[in-house]
Amino acid sequence: MKDKCLQQKLIDGHFGLTFVSAIEDDEGVTSHLTDKEGRAHVVRSLYLVGADGGGSTVRKSAGIKMIGGPM
């Protein structure tokens, strides 16, 4: 999946970073990330896709309640 995403001209992949938080407004999303050295990074985008599993930090940051429970 990663290779397919990176082949798309309209997708910018940011790998090797840890998601910290996101702020959504009427024009998109500002995501705050850190790298392995602890440096902060800010990414501005129209959308944020959370594909980080059931305990999703992205989901929690968006205030979306998990339906069900851990498997």
Buried (B, 14 or more C-beta within 10 A) or exposed (E): EEEEEEEEEEEEEEEEBEBBEBEBEEEEBBBBBEEEEEEEEEBEEEEBEBEEEEEBBBBBBBEEEEEEEEE
